[in-house]
Amino acid sequence: MWDWFTINSIWFLTGTSVLFIFVVIYRNRLRDRLLKLKSDQKEFKGNKAFLRILLFLIYIFAAVILLSTVAIILSEDEIFASVNFASIQEWLLSHGIIILVYIIVAYFLYRATKALVPKMVTGYVKNAGRGKHSKSWFERRAKTLTVLVKWIVVIVIGTATFFLILEEIGMDITPLLASAGIVGVALALGAQTIIKDFLAGLFILLEDQYNKGDVIKIAEISGEVVEVNLRRTVLRDLDGIVHTIPNSAITTASNYTRDLSRVNVDIPVTYGEDLDKVFTVINRIGKEMAVDPRLAKLIKTPPQVLRVSNFADSAIQIRILGDVQPGMQWEVTGELRKRIKNAFDKEGIEMPWPHIKVFQGKEKKQNVILCKNCSFANLETAKYCGECGENL
C-alpha cells in the first residue's frame, strides 16, 4: 500500500493541494458572509453543520498533503527510485503548468461570470419586459435569473475543467464519460421525481410564474418566495415558518404581487343609511389617501366604491376596489379600514354589530317600556334604551 502511495504521491500532492486551496477559500468566504448575518441566524444548524464538514475536509486534505510530501522526500533518498526530484520537475514542466493554466482560466471565467452575468441578465429582463411590468418585478426577476444562470455556468466550467485536468494527467476520460452516461440513465430511471422537479422548475423560471421576493400561494401554502431554483421553491409564511416545496408538487401558482396588487374590501352599513352619502364619504377617503405623502407612492388608483355587493341579514355590503403597488394591498387596506371607521363615526353613519342577550336562571316576568325613539322593548327597570341609547 505504501509503495503504491509513494509511486502516485505526486498526483495525490497536486490534486489534494488544489482541493485544499479551494475549500479554504470557500470556507473563509462563507464565514465572512455569516458574520454579516443577524445574531439569531448565525446559530442556524445547517450553517454550523456545513462549516464542520468543511473543517473535516480541510483536516483530511492536510493529512494527505503531509503524507504525500513525506513519500516524495523518501523517494528522493532512492528508497523508491520511481519518484525523484528530476521526474517531479519534468512532470511539473510538461503537465503541471498546463493544469495550472486550466485552473487559472477556470477561476477567471468564474470571476467574469460573477461580474458579467448580473449585468447581462438585467439588460435582458429590462428589454423583455419593458412597458409591461413594474420596477419591483424587474428587480425580483433579474435576481432570480442571475442565480440560475450563474449556477449553470459554474457547473459547466467546473465540469469542463475537471475533465481537462484528468486528461492532462494521463487518464483516458472516454470510459469515464461512458460510465457517466450509464449512471445518468440509471439515475434517470430511479429518480423520476427529481427529474420532474427539475423540469417543473425549468418551466416555472422560463414562464416567469414567480420570482424571489414575490408573495404567492402554491400547494395550499401562502408566503414570500425565499428561494426558487430548478428543484424546489422555499416559502416563508406570515408566522415565519419556512416551507420547502418540490417543484413537481406545484400544479397551480397564485401570485399576489405581479405588476400590481388590489385593495378589495367589503364595508357593511345598516339598512337605514343613505347610500349616496356613504358612497361620497368612502370615495372622499380614497382620494385623500391617494394624495397623502406617505401613501401616494403606494397607490396607483384611489380606492373607490364599485357597487353594492350584497344584501346581508343585518347589513348592506359595499364593495371597494383600488390598485396599489405590488405587495402593498395589506398596508393600504388596513389604513383604509381605519379611516372609514373614523369618518363614519364623525358623519353618524352606523355600521351594524351583533347583539346578544344572556339570561341566567329563570326569567322573571317584568313589564316593558317601549322606547319613544326606536320602539324597542326595554325592561321597566332600564334607564336607557338598549337599542339606541335614548333616555327612557
Protein Blocks (a to p, Z undefined) as FASTA:
>chain_A
ZZmmmmmmmmmmmmmmmmmmmmmmmmmmmmmmmmmpcfklmmpmklmmmmmmmmmmmmmm
mmmmmmmmmmmmmmmnomammbcfklmmmmmmmmmmmmmmmmmmmmmmmmmmmmmmmmmm
mmmmmmmmgokacfklmmmmmmmmmmmmmmmmmmmmmmmmmmmmmmmnopafklmmmmmm
mmmmmmmmmmmmlmmmmmmmmmmmmnomacehiacdeehiacddfbdcfkbccdddfkop
acdddfklpmbdcdfkgoiacddddddddfkbcfklmmmmmmmmmmmmmmgmklmmmpmb
dcddfbdfbdcfkbccddddddddehilmmmmmmmmmmmmmmmmmnopacddddddddeh
jdddddddddfklopacdfkbcbdfklopaZZ
